[in-house]
């Protein structure tokens, strides 16, 4: 039996493993995830829509698939470790009396959310046409506080998980132009947990809301090659509206007017994932040096609020009022020899949250700066390994969180004020294999 057969069999097994990883509950991280490959991680994701050197370009700009001349598969995995410390200056319990302080305040707590973000990419080229399939994690959020934490009345667990099955078809129009289009089949799962109580942990109740469903969007990309050394790319991905359905489980303590008995209701919520547009450039100076740049816009302004409706008539609304954001990145690569390539990049990423009063413990986001490095080693003409590392510096920000708006039930009275200090480390690895 040939080695070629064994290689293909190994790739299929790795692909199966990647799909299993996508279904695991540990891969979500920040609300918007750009870490869909490792090829661009070392340049802080600069040049994503113009680089087009492996199958992962199908997600960043499907038009770039026309540059992938062989059948190819790429498997990526990025680990994200955030470090978020919240110095709480004041916090109150759910009620029933406004201003009931939480024991341990003022004090310090930490938000946890280590994550793995996998990606599976496939490309096939035939004459002027190319096909791609990308299974990725475009949005995600995982923030956990301890059950006995001083932040428990605001949140104990927030978990938003999405995965996108995105097939693409690309065509080379000639004269340097290529176009790519395709649908996005997005599945979203959300879990929001918190304690309900008067400040005494022993008598606390809880509320857990879980919902999921599918939504459909689309993407279109353009690539123009001035010559073999210079190209620009433009990619647009539409917003996706998902009308989730699920279940709410709660125990309302007697001290809050409840029965202290667990109850279950059906819930529904409408989640909007925003449009994104990316403009990228790539230029090869010589056989060694290349530079790339990125400018990305995200329409976060459509994310005004999140309302969870229960079948008992109660609804909970969390006000967000996000602003549109931009992200800019600049990177370079150096081809050392036929086997080694090194990368370096920086980026600045603005947060959609512009006010301390709109920041919540579930999404403790702020502006961030990226510093990244990475490289590629080619074992052969058909097999390459990419690695990348990035450190994210977040701006120190405050939080002044009030209670959500509740209709059809008792009004929540919890509040929390403090200040966040956050940083994060990203480490990724990717295997790229030409199958033919």
C-alpha positions in Angstrom: 0.0 0.0 0.0 1.5 3.4 -1.0 2.6 6.1 1.4 0.2 8.5 -0.5 -2.7 6.4 0.6 -1.5 6.5 4.2 -1.1 10.3 4.0 -4.7 10.8 2.7 -6.1 8.5 5.4 -4.3 10.5 8.1 -5.7 13.7 6.8 -9.3 12.3 6.9 -8.7 11.2 10.5 -7.4 14.7 11.4 -10.4 16.3 9.7 -12.7 14.2 11.8 -10.9 15.2 14.9 -11.3 18.9 14.0 -15.0 18.5 13.5 -15.3 16.9 16.9 -13.4 19.8 18.4 -15.8 22.3 16.9 -18.7 20.5 18.8 -16.8 20.7 22.1 -17.9 23.3 24.7 -14.5 24.9 25.3 -13.6 26.7 22.1 -15.4 30.0 22.4 -13.6 33.1 23.4 -14.1 36.8 22.7 -17.4 37.7 21.1 -15.9 38.2 17.6 -13.1 35.8 16.6 -10.6 36.5 13.9 -8.5 33.4 14.7 -9.7 31.1 12.0 -6.2 30.1 10.9 -2.6 30.3 12.0 -1.2 31.4 8.7 -2.1 35.0 9.6 -1.6 34.8 13.4 2.1 35.6 13.2 1.3 38.9 11.4 -1.6 39.8 13.8 -4.0 38.9 11.0 -2.7 41.5 8.5 -3.4 40.8 4.8 -6.1 38.3 5.5 -8.1 39.0 2.3 -5.0 39.3 0.1 -2.5 36.7 1.2 -4.2 33.7 -0.4 -1.5 31.1 0.2 -3.6 28.2 1.6 -7.1 26.8 1.8 -8.0 29.0 4.8 -8.3 32.0 2.4 -11.8 30.6 1.6 -13.0 32.2 4.8 -11.1 35.4 4.7 -11.6 36.0 1.0 -13.2 33.3 -1.2 -11.8 34.9 -4.3 -8.3 33.9 -3.2 -9.2 30.3 -3.8 -8.3 30.7 -7.4 -4.6 31.0 -6.3 -4.7 27.6 -4.6 -3.6 25.4 -7.5 -3.8 22.0 -5.8 -6.4 20.1 -3.8 -5.5 21.1 -0.3 -6.6 20.8 3.3 -5.6 22.8 6.3 -6.3 22.1 10.0 -5.8 24.9 12.6 -6.1 25.2 16.3 -5.6 28.4 18.3 -5.5 28.4 22.1 -6.6 31.6 23.9 -5.8 32.3 27.5 -7.3 35.6 28.9 -6.3 37.1 32.2 -9.1 39.4 33.5 -9.0 40.9 37.0 -12.0 42.8 38.3 -11.5 45.2 41.2 -15.0 45.6 42.7 -15.6 48.8 44.6 -19.4 48.2 45.1 -21.9 45.5 44.5 -25.4 44.8 45.6 -27.5 41.6 45.6 -30.7 40.8 43.7 -32.9 42.2 46.4 -35.6 42.6 47.6 -34.2 45.8 49.1 -32.1 48.0 46.9 -28.6 48.6 48.1 -28.2 45.3 49.9 -24.3 44.9 49.8 -22.7 41.6 48.7 -20.3 40.2 51.4 -16.6 40.6 50.4 -17.1 43.9 48.6 -14.9 45.8 48.0 -12.7 43.1 46.7 -11.1 41.4 43.7 -12.3 38.6 41.5 -11.1 37.0 38.3 -12.9 36.1 35.1 -11.9 32.8 33.5 -12.4 31.6 29.9 -9.5 29.5 28.5 -10.6 28.4 25.0 -9.6 26.4 21.9 -10.6 27.7 18.5 -10.4 25.0 15.7 -10.7 25.5 12.0 -11.1 23.1 9.0 -10.3 24.3 5.5 -10.5 22.6 2.1 -9.8 23.9 -1.4 -10.1 22.3 -4.9 -9.0 24.0 -8.1 -10.2 23.1 -11.6 -9.2 25.3 -14.6 -10.6 28.9 -13.9 -12.9 27.6 -11.1 -12.2 26.8 -7.5 -14.2 25.4 -4.6 -13.7 25.8 -0.9 -15.2 24.6 2.3 -14.5 26.3 5.6 -15.8 25.2 9.0 -14.9 27.8 11.5 -15.8 29.6 14.7 -16.5 33.3 13.8 -18.1 34.4 17.1 -17.7 33.2 20.6 -17.7 34.3 24.2 -16.8 32.4 27.4 -16.6 34.2 30.7 -16.8 32.3 34.1 -16.9 33.5 37.6 -16.8 31.3 40.7 -20.2 30.3 42.1 -19.4 32.0 45.4 -18.0 35.1 43.8 -18.8 38.6 44.6 -19.9 39.0 41.0 -22.4 36.1 41.1 -25.5 38.2 41.0 -24.4 39.8 37.8 -23.2 36.6 36.2 -21.6 33.2 36.9 -21.3 31.8 33.4 -21.6 33.3 29.9 -21.1 31.0 27.0 -21.9 31.9 23.4 -20.7 29.4 20.8 -21.1 29.6 17.0 -19.8 27.6 14.1 -20.0 28.5 10.5 -20.2 26.0 7.6 -19.2 28.1 4.6 -18.9 26.6 1.1 -17.5 28.9 -1.6 -17.2 29.0 -5.3 -14.6 31.2 -7.0 -13.9 32.1 -10.6 -10.9 33.8 -12.3 -12.3 36.6 -14.5 -9.0 37.3 -16.2 -6.8 40.4 -16.3 -5.9 39.8 -12.6 -9.5 39.7 -11.3 -11.1 36.9 -9.3 -14.5 36.7 -7.5 -15.8 34.3 -4.9 -19.2 33.9 -3.3 -21.0 31.5 -1.0 -23.5 31.0 1.8 -22.8 30.9 5.5 -24.8 28.3 7.6 -24.3 29.5 11.2 -25.3 27.7 14.3 -25.4 29.6 17.6 -25.7 28.3 21.2 -26.0 30.7 24.2 -26.0 30.0 27.9 -26.4 32.7 30.5 -26.2 31.8 34.3 -26.4 33.9 37.4 -27.4 33.7 41.1 -30.5 35.2 42.6 -30.5 36.1 46.3 -30.2 38.6 49.1 -26.5 38.4 49.7 -26.3 35.2 51.7 -24.8 32.4 49.6 -26.5 29.6 51.6 -30.0 30.9 50.6 -29.1 31.8 46.9 -31.2 30.6 44.0 -30.2 30.8 40.4 -31.3 31.3 36.8 -29.9 29.4 33.8 -31.0 30.3 30.2 -30.0 28.1 27.3 -31.0 28.6 23.6 -29.7 27.6 20.2 -30.7 27.6 16.5 -29.4 28.0 12.9 -29.2 31.1 10.8 -28.1 31.8 7.2 -26.0 34.6 5.7 -23.6 35.0 2.9 -20.2 36.2 1.8 -18.6 37.7 -1.4 -14.9 38.4 -2.1 -12.9 40.2 -4.8 -9.2 39.8 -5.5 -7.1 41.9 -7.9 -3.5 41.0 -8.8 -1.5 43.9 -10.2 1.3 41.4 -10.9 2.9 38.3 -9.3 4.1 40.4 -6.4 1.2 42.8 -5.5 -2.4 42.2 -4.9 -5.4 43.6 -3.0 -8.5 41.9 -1.6 -11.9 42.9 -0.5 -14.2 40.7 1.4 -17.8 41.2 2.8 -19.7 38.9 5.1 -23.3 39.6 5.8 -25.1 39.9 9.1 -26.8 36.7 10.4 -30.0 36.9 12.4 -30.7 33.8 14.5 -34.0 33.4 16.4 -32.9 31.0 19.1 -35.2 28.8 21.2 -34.4 26.9 24.4 -35.1 26.5 28.1 -34.9 28.6 31.3 -34.4 26.9 34.6 -34.6 28.9 37.8 -34.9 28.7 41.6 -36.3 31.9 43.1 -35.6 32.1 46.8 -38.4 32.6 49.3 -36.7 35.9 50.3 -37.4 37.2 46.8 -41.0 36.2 46.8 -40.4 32.9 45.1 -41.1 29.3 46.2 -37.6 28.0 46.4 -38.6 25.2 44.0 -37.0 24.7 40.6 -39.1 25.8 37.7 -38.6 25.3 34.0 -39.9 27.5 31.1 -39.2 27.7 27.3 -37.4 30.7 26.1 -36.6 32.5 22.9 -34.2 35.3 21.9 -33.1 37.0 18.7 -29.4 37.3 18.2 -27.8 39.4 15.5 -24.3 38.7 14.3 -22.9 41.7 12.6 -21.7 42.4 9.0 -18.0 42.7 8.4 -15.9 44.1 5.6 -12.2 43.7 5.1 -9.8 45.5 2.8 -6.3 43.9 2.5 -3.1 44.5 0.6 0.0 42.3 0.0 3.3 43.2 -1.6 6.4 41.0 -2.2 9.5 43.2 -2.3 12.0 40.5 -3.3 12.6 36.8 -2.8 12.8 37.3 1.0 10.7 40.2 2.2 6.9 40.8 2.0 4.5 43.2 3.7 0.8 43.0 4.2 -1.9 45.3 5.7 -5.5 45.0 6.9 -8.4 47.3 7.6 -11.6 45.8 8.9 -15.0 47.3 9.7 -17.7 45.6 11.8 -21.3 46.8 12.0 -21.7 46.3 15.8 -24.2 49.2 15.9 -27.0 46.7 15.1 -26.4 45.1 18.5 -28.7 47.4 20.6 -29.9 44.9 23.2 -30.5 41.3 24.0 -34.0 40.3 25.1 -34.8 36.8 26.5 -38.5 36.0 26.6 -39.9 33.2 28.8 -43.1 31.3 28.3 -44.4 32.5 31.7 -44.6 36.0 30.2 -41.4 37.3 31.8 -38.7 39.0 29.6 -35.2 40.1 30.5 -33.5 42.9 28.4 -29.8 43.6 28.6 -29.0 47.0 27.0 -25.8 47.1 24.8 -26.0 50.1 22.4 -22.8 49.0 20.7 -20.9 51.2 18.2 -19.4 50.2 14.8 -15.7 49.3 15.1 -12.6 49.1 13.0 -9.4 47.0 13.2 -6.1 47.8 11.5 -3.1 45.5 11.2 0.4 45.7 9.6 2.7 42.7 9.2 5.8 41.4 7.4 7.3 38.1 6.5 10.8 36.9 5.8 11.6 33.8 3.7 14.8 32.5 5.3 15.3 29.6 2.9 13.3 26.9 1.1 12.0 25.5 4.4 11.7 28.4 6.8 9.6 31.6 6.8 9.2 34.0 9.7 6.4 36.5 10.4 5.9 39.6 12.6 2.9 41.9 13.0 1.0 44.5 15.1 -2.7 45.5 15.2 -5.1 47.8 16.9 -8.6 46.6 17.6 -11.4 48.9 18.9 -14.1 47.7 21.2 -17.8 48.4 20.4 -18.3 49.3 24.1 -17.7 53.0 24.6 -19.1 53.6 28.0 -18.5 52.1 31.5 -22.3 52.1 32.1 -22.7 49.8 29.0 -20.0 47.4 30.0 -21.2 44.2 31.8 -19.5 41.4 33.6 -20.6 39.0 30.8 -18.7 40.9 28.2 -15.8 42.8 29.8 -14.4 44.1 26.6 -12.1 47.1 25.8 -9.8 48.4 23.1 -6.7 46.2 22.5 -3.3 46.2 20.8 -1.7 43.1 19.3 1.9 42.1 19.0 2.5 38.9 17.2 5.1 36.6 15.7 5.2 33.3 14.0 6.6 31.1 11.2 6.2 28.3 8.8 8.3 25.2 8.2 7.9 23.1 5.0 8.6 19.5 5.5 8.2 18.9 1.8 6.5 20.6 -1.2 3.2 19.1 0.0 3.3 19.5 3.8 3.8 22.6 5.9 3.5 23.5 9.6 2.6 27.0 10.7 2.9 28.3 14.3 2.0 31.6 15.7 1.9 33.6 19.0 0.3 36.9 19.9 0.0 38.9 23.1 -3.0 41.3 23.5 -2.7 44.4 25.6 -6.2 45.6 26.7 -7.0 49.1 27.9 -7.9 49.4 31.6 -11.5 50.2 31.8 -14.3 50.8 34.4 -17.6 49.1 34.8 -20.8 50.6 36.2 -23.4 47.8 35.7 -27.0 48.2 36.6 -29.8 45.6 36.6 -31.3 44.4 33.4 -34.8 45.5 32.5 -37.3 42.8 33.6 -41.0 42.8 32.6 -43.6 40.4 33.8 -41.7 39.6 37.0 -39.9 40.9 40.0 -37.4 43.7 39.2 -33.7 42.8 39.6 -31.9 45.2 41.9 -28.3 44.0 41.6 -25.5 46.4 40.6 -21.8 46.3 40.3 -19.0 48.9 39.9 -15.3 48.4 39.6 -12.4 48.3 37.2 -11.0 45.7 34.8 -7.4 44.9 34.0 -7.1 42.4 31.1 -4.5 40.8 28.8 -4.5 37.7 26.7 -2.1 35.2 25.1 -2.8 33.3 21.8 -0.9 30.3 20.6 -1.7 28.5 17.4 -0.6 25.6 15.2 -1.7 24.7 11.7 -1.0 21.8 9.4 -1.4 22.3 5.6 -1.3 19.4 3.2 -1.5 19.3 -0.6 -3.6 16.2 -1.4 -2.9 16.2 -5.1 
